């Protein structure tokens, strides 16, 4: 068994998800390819490896992973929801020109400061900066 497969099994076990072959394919992809993907992009990329994997199964798996906290949802404000498997605390920068999403590291002091202001019933947080990335800014 590959390390990616074992990591996917561990994710299922940790989050109380019944492991199926289809779910493991989706989780393996998300753990092995860093980035921010829409459900459609995840479906396209996973189906390259497993062409018989049904679109509905991929979408349902992505939704389940988000509900269980394996994936973070990123609402860019343009009608597309993207998903992020990165578990360390971080913010995002969304380029309004090229539509790319980039991670922004946040230090422990900033996290502590934010936590001090957050109500105790906060279920999740999301910090997204919108603007033009350096690459696009150089082209404009």
N, C-alpha and C positions, 0 to 999 in steps of 0.2 A: 504494500500500500504506500502511496506517495505521501509526503509530508502535508501537502495541500489537502488531500482527502482526510487525513487524520485531524488536521485543524478544523475542517468543516464538520467532522463528527463531534469534535469537542464543542464547537459553537452550538450545535443541536443539543447536546447533553446539558450544557451550561444554561441554556435559555428555555429548556423544556419543549423543544421542537422535535417532533417525530421525524427521524431521518429517512428520507426516501431518495432513491437514485436521482430523481429530478431536482429535489431541493439541494442535495449535495453538489450537483453540477453548478447550480446558481451560486451557492455559497463559496465553492472553490474559486469561481471566477472573481467574485467580489473581494475575496481575501488575497488573491494573487495579482490583481491588476489595480494599482492605486488610481484613484480618480473620482470624479463625480459624474454619475451616469443617470439618464432618465430611464424609466422602466423600458421604454422602446429600445434604447441603446443596449441595455443589459440583455434584453431578449435577442437582439440581432447578434451580439457577441457570443452568447451562450449557445445559440442555435448553430453557429459555425462549427462548434465542437460536437454538438448533439443535435443534428438536424431534425430528429423526430420529436424533440421537446416542444410541447404545445405552448403557444403564446399565453393562453389563459393560465397555465401552470406557472409560467415564469412570473406573470403579473401577480398572481396569488401568493407566490413565494416571497416576492419583494415586499408585498403588503404585510405579510406575516412577519418577516424579518424586521420591518420598521416598527410594527406593533410590539414586538418582543425586545426592542432596543438594540438589535444587532446593527441596524442601519439608522442613520440620521437622515431626516428629510430636509431638503433645502428648497425653500420656495423663493425663486429668484424674482418673482413679481411679474414675469412675462408670460405666465400661463403654463410653464413647464416646472414640474417638480423633479428635482434630482435627488439621488441617494448617495450617501457617503458612509463607507464602512470604517473609517478612521475613528478609533475609540478615544484617543487622547484629546483633552480639551483644546479647542482651537476655534477660530472664527473663519469667515470666508470673505473673499473679494470676488465680486461678480463684475466682469467687464461687460458694459452695456453695448460695446461695439462688436467684439468677436464672440460674446456669450460664454466665454471660458470662466470657470470657477476655480479659484486658487485657495489653498489653505493659508491661514495666517496663524503663526504660533502665538500663544498667549502664555505669559509667565505665571508662576504660581501666585505671586503677589496680586496680580490683576484678578485672577480667579477668586482669591480670598476676598478682595474688595467687592467684587460683584456679588459673591455669595452672602456677604454681610447685608446687602440691600435687598436681596431676593426674599420674597415671602416664603415661609416654610412649606407651603403646599405647591411650590413650583414643580412641575413635572418635567420640563425640559426648557432649555434656552437656545436661542439662535441669534448669532450676531453676524450680519452680512453687510459688508460695505459695497456700495455700488459706485462705479466710475469707469474710467478708461485705463486699461493696463498699460505698462510701459511699452510693450511691443506695438500696440495700436496707436499709442500716443506718438511714437516715433514715425508712424506712417501718415498721420493726419497732418 
